[in-house]
Structures are given as C-alpha cells and as structure tokens.
Amino acid sequence: MLTLNLLGYHCPLPVHETRKALEGMEKGVTLTVIADDPETKHDIPMLLERIGAKLLHLEEEAGEIIFTIEKL
C-alpha cells in the first residue's frame, strides 16, 4: 500500500499527482490519497473512471478527505 499526502494542494494538482502515482504502480496495489481540497471529492472519482482504477473507500474526517484506490 502506498500513501500520497496532498494536504494543502488545490486542484488540479491532487488529480495530476494521483494519476502520476497510479501510472507508476502495478495492478492490484492500493493507493491511499489524503487531500483537503473539497473539489477532489468530485474530481478524483471522475479520474478513476477514466483511467480504470477502483475507489474502494472514501472517508472524510476533520476536513481531510481520504481515498483508498486500487489500480486495476
């Protein structure tokens, strides 16, 4: 499992960095993305649909949005 901490960054940077991380991963590996830009709740799931990755879990806690993603 890999973790990408994108706290303090605003779109489009979280989407770009998530895409870059997923491109470098092998299939079946899980990526946790931590962000605080509210736009990521919409933008990252859209990215995952386009590139064929799966959102396993989305959690929001104290202003932090935590995505658990599996590369397919």
C-alpha positions as CSV (number, residue, x, y, z in Angstrom):
1,M,0.0,0.0,0.0
2,L,1.2,3.5,-0.9
3,T,0.2,6.8,0.6
4,L,0.1,10.1,-1.2
5,N,-0.3,13.2,1.1
6,L,-1.7,16.1,-0.8
7,L,-2.9,18.2,2.1
8,G,-2.7,21.9,1.3
9,Y,-2.7,21.4,-2.5
10,H,-5.6,22.6,-4.7
11,C,-6.9,21.2,-8.0
12,P,-5.7,20.3,-10.5
13,L,-2.6,19.2,-8.5
14,P,-4.2,16.4,-6.5
15,V,-5.7,14.9,-9.6
16,H,-2.4,15.2,-11.5
17,E,-0.4,13.7,-8.7
18,T,-2.9,10.8,-8.2
19,R,-2.8,10.0,-11.9
20,K,1.0,10.1,-11.9
21,A,1.2,7.8,-8.8
22,L,-1.3,5.3,-10.3
23,E,0.6,5.2,-13.6
24,G,3.8,4.0,-11.8
25,M,2.0,1.3,-9.8
26,E,1.4,-2.4,-10.6
27,K,-2.1,-3.7,-10.9
28,G,-3.7,-4.8,-7.6
29,V,-1.7,-2.3,-5.5
30,T,-3.7,0.0,-3.2
31,L,-3.1,3.8,-3.0
32,T,-4.3,6.0,-0.2
33,V,-4.7,9.6,-1.2
34,I,-5.1,12.2,1.6
35,A,-6.4,15.6,0.4
36,D,-8.2,18.6,1.9
37,D,-9.5,20.4,-1.3
38,P,-13.3,19.7,-1.4
39,E,-13.1,19.6,-5.2
40,T,-11.2,16.3,-5.0
41,K,-14.4,14.5,-3.8
42,H,-15.7,15.0,-7.3
43,D,-12.5,15.1,-9.4
44,I,-10.7,12.1,-8.2
45,P,-13.6,9.6,-8.7
46,M,-14.0,11.0,-12.2
47,L,-10.3,10.4,-12.9
48,L,-10.6,6.9,-11.6
49,E,-13.5,6.2,-14.0
50,R,-11.4,7.5,-16.9
51,I,-8.3,5.5,-16.2
52,G,-9.8,2.3,-14.9
53,A,-9.0,2.4,-11.2
54,K,-11.4,1.5,-8.4
55,L,-12.4,3.6,-5.5
56,L,-12.5,1.2,-2.6
57,H,-13.3,3.7,0.2
58,L,-13.9,7.4,0.7
59,E,-13.8,8.9,4.2
60,E,-13.9,12.5,5.3
61,E,-12.6,13.4,8.8
62,A,-11.8,16.8,10.2
63,G,-11.6,18.4,6.8
64,E,-9.4,15.7,5.4
65,I,-10.6,13.5,2.5
66,I,-9.1,10.0,2.4
67,F,-9.4,8.0,-0.8
68,T,-8.5,4.3,-0.9
69,I,-7.9,3.3,-4.5
70,E,-7.0,0.1,-6.2
71,K,-5.2,0.0,-9.5
72,L,-6.9,-2.4,-11.9
